[in-house]
Amino acid sequence: MIGVIIQARTGSTRFPRKIYEDINGKCTLERVLEGVNQAELPNKIILAMPEYDKEEFLDVFSIGDKADALDDRFDVYFGDPDDLIDRYFQAARLHGIDLIVRVTADCPLIQGKIIDEMLIEYLKKGYNGYMGCNRSVSVMPYPNGMDVEIFPFWMLAETKQLTQDPVHREHVSPFMYRRGTEYNIHPFYNCRPNTMISIKFEDFSFDTPKDLINIKHIVAEYDKHGDLDKAIKDCRFEMMK
């Protein structure tokens, strides 16, 4: 079974509660879920959150438009607030996930087509290792802030067992892609023009209030016509530098 696991928390030190920041009428997390829901190949979409975020999440997403962002594939796992690897492991184990797609909740511009394109290549070539679209590549195929990673459950389980490094426990995948050939690293370049996000070198990461302003400009244009490339180009000269 293929599962997208989205890590999310309100306790970010650089920008606390950014997952609930409003972006043109929808919160960040809602935008992320809508983007991931566009992907057709995953069987499950699981939100992995710290236990301390449970009450607020259930309150925010229980009624109204936000509840509509959750489709039939969706579930949520609340776990260890200090061990992200364990949250991923428990969420995947609980739902029988064999192949994990990792997405972070501070990527409100994430596109389902990126997930599908990567899964198509991963499955077609019979990979059984780590694939990242913005990791271990000389030229990033997508802007920072649209990162997607794929790895099998066995690799996550082995990582959980082999490392206690706080950096690895907090960020999940560095232990994997730094293992090199031992973990069968497969960079994803996506050189097919018809599916490539054309603005490769922008930074759409969401770590500061300034980032939020930039993203709001793009989302406002994207909501008008549904074309992210066009929205990015239209906003390029308006975004704060």
C-alpha positions in Angstrom: 0.0 0.0 0.0 1.2 3.5 -0.9 0.7 6.2 1.7 1.5 9.9 1.8 2.5 10.9 5.3 2.4 14.6 6.0 4.3 15.8 9.1 2.7 18.8 10.8 3.0 20.6 14.2 2.2 23.9 15.8 5.4 24.0 17.7 7.7 25.4 15.0 10.4 27.5 16.6 10.9 29.8 13.6 7.2 30.3 13.0 4.9 28.8 15.6 1.4 27.7 14.4 2.2 28.4 10.8 0.1 25.4 9.8 -3.0 27.4 10.8 -2.0 30.7 9.2 -4.6 32.0 6.8 -3.6 31.9 3.1 -6.4 33.7 1.2 -9.2 32.1 3.1 -7.7 28.7 3.7 -5.2 27.7 6.3 -1.8 26.4 5.3 -2.6 22.8 6.3 -5.8 22.9 4.3 -3.8 24.1 1.2 -1.3 21.2 1.7 -4.1 18.6 2.0 -5.8 19.9 -1.1 -2.6 19.7 -3.1 -1.8 16.2 -1.9 -5.4 15.1 -2.6 -4.7 15.9 -6.3 -2.4 12.8 -6.4 -4.2 9.8 -7.8 -1.8 6.9 -7.0 -1.5 7.0 -3.2 -4.0 4.7 -1.3 -3.8 6.6 2.0 -3.1 10.1 3.1 -2.0 10.3 6.8 -1.3 13.4 8.8 1.3 12.7 11.5 1.1 15.2 14.4 2.3 15.4 18.0 -0.1 14.3 20.6 -0.3 17.9 22.0 -1.9 19.1 18.7 -4.8 16.6 18.8 -7.5 18.7 20.4 -7.0 21.8 18.3 -6.8 19.8 15.0 -10.0 18.0 15.7 -11.7 21.3 16.5 -10.4 23.1 13.4 -11.1 20.3 10.9 -14.4 19.0 12.4 -16.9 21.2 10.5 -17.3 23.5 7.5 -15.0 23.9 4.5 -11.9 22.6 6.2 -13.6 19.2 6.8 -14.2 19.1 3.0 -10.4 19.0 2.5 -10.3 15.5 3.9 -11.2 12.8 1.4 -11.9 9.1 2.0 -8.2 8.3 1.9 -7.4 10.5 4.9 -6.5 9.6 8.4 -4.5 11.2 11.2 -2.0 9.8 13.7 -1.1 11.6 16.9 2.2 10.5 18.5 5.5 11.3 20.1 6.1 15.1 20.0 9.9 14.7 20.1 10.5 11.8 17.8 9.4 12.3 14.2 10.8 9.1 13.0 8.7 7.2 15.5 5.6 9.2 14.4 6.2 8.2 10.8 6.9 4.6 11.8 3.8 4.2 13.9 1.6 5.9 11.4 2.8 3.7 8.6 2.7 0.5 10.6 -0.8 1.2 11.9 -2.1 1.5 8.3 0.0 -1.2 6.6 1.9 1.3 4.4 4.6 -0.4 2.4 5.8 2.6 0.4 5.9 6.0 2.1 5.7 9.4 0.4 6.9 12.1 2.7 5.5 15.6 2.5 5.8 18.5 5.1 2.9 20.7 6.1 4.8 23.9 5.4 4.5 23.4 1.6 1.2 25.1 0.7 2.1 25.1 -3.0 2.6 21.3 -3.2 1.2 19.7 -6.3 -0.3 16.2 -6.6 1.2 15.8 -10.0 4.7 15.9 -8.5 3.8 13.0 -6.2 2.3 11.0 -9.1 5.2 11.6 -11.5 7.7 10.4 -8.8 5.6 7.4 -8.0 5.3 6.4 -11.6 9.0 6.5 -12.1 9.7 4.7 -8.8 7.3 1.9 -9.5 8.1 1.6 -13.3 11.8 1.1 -12.6 11.3 -1.2 -9.7 13.1 0.8 -7.1 13.4 -0.3 -3.5 15.3 2.6 -2.0 15.2 6.3 -1.4 14.0 8.8 -4.0 13.9 12.6 -3.5 13.1 15.3 -6.0 15.2 18.0 -4.2 17.8 15.7 -2.5 21.0 14.3 -3.9 20.6 16.1 -7.2 22.9 18.7 -8.7 19.9 20.7 -10.2 16.7 20.8 -8.2 13.8 20.0 -10.5 11.3 21.8 -8.4 11.5 24.9 -6.2 12.4 24.5 -2.5 9.1 24.2 -0.7 7.8 21.5 -3.1 9.9 18.7 -1.7 8.7 15.1 -2.0 10.5 12.0 -0.8 9.7 8.3 -1.3 11.1 5.4 0.6 10.0 1.9 1.6 8.8 1.0 5.1 11.7 -1.3 5.7 14.1 1.6 5.3 12.2 3.7 7.8 12.2 0.7 10.2 15.9 0.3 9.8 16.5 4.0 10.3 14.5 4.0 13.5 16.6 1.1 14.8 20.0 2.4 13.7 20.1 6.0 14.6 19.4 8.0 17.8 20.9 11.2 16.5 18.5 14.0 17.4 18.9 15.5 13.9 17.9 12.3 12.3 15.0 11.7 14.7 13.7 15.2 14.0 14.0 15.2 10.2 13.5 11.5 9.2 15.3 11.3 5.9 18.9 12.7 6.3 20.1 9.3 7.6 18.7 7.6 4.5 20.1 9.8 1.7 23.5 10.2 3.4 23.9 6.4 3.3 24.5 6.7 -0.5 24.6 3.5 -2.5 24.0 1.4 0.6 20.4 2.7 0.5 19.9 2.8 -3.3 19.6 6.5 -3.7 17.5 7.5 -6.8 17.5 11.2 -7.6 14.4 12.4 -9.4 15.1 14.9 -12.2 11.7 15.0 -14.0 12.9 16.2 -17.4 9.6 15.9 -19.1 8.6 19.5 -20.0 4.8 18.8 -20.0 4.8 18.2 -16.2 7.7 20.3 -15.0 7.2 23.3 -12.8 9.0 25.8 -15.0 10.3 28.1 -12.3 12.9 25.9 -10.8 15.0 28.3 -8.8 12.5 30.1 -6.6 12.2 29.4 -2.9 8.7 28.6 -1.7 9.6 27.4 1.7 7.5 28.7 4.5 9.5 29.5 7.6 9.0 33.3 8.2 6.2 35.9 8.0 8.0 37.3 4.9 7.6 33.9 3.2 3.9 34.0 4.0 3.5 37.3 2.2 5.2 35.9 -0.9 3.1 32.8 -0.9 -0.1 34.7 -0.5 0.7 36.7 -3.7 1.1 33.4 -5.6 -1.9 31.7 -4.2 -4.1 34.7 -5.0 -3.2 34.3 -8.7 -3.3 30.5 -8.6 -6.9 30.6 -7.2 -7.9 32.7 -10.1 -6.9 30.4 -13.0 -5.5 27.2 -11.5 -2.2 27.4 -13.3 0.7 27.5 -10.8 3.4 28.3 -13.4 1.4 31.3 -14.6 0.7 32.4 -11.0 4.4 32.3 -10.2 5.4 34.2 -13.3 2.7 36.9 -12.8 3.9 37.4 -9.2 7.6 37.3 -9.8 8.1 41.0 -9.8 5.7 41.7 -7.0 7.1 39.3 -4.4 9.2 40.7 -1.7 12.9 40.1 -2.1 
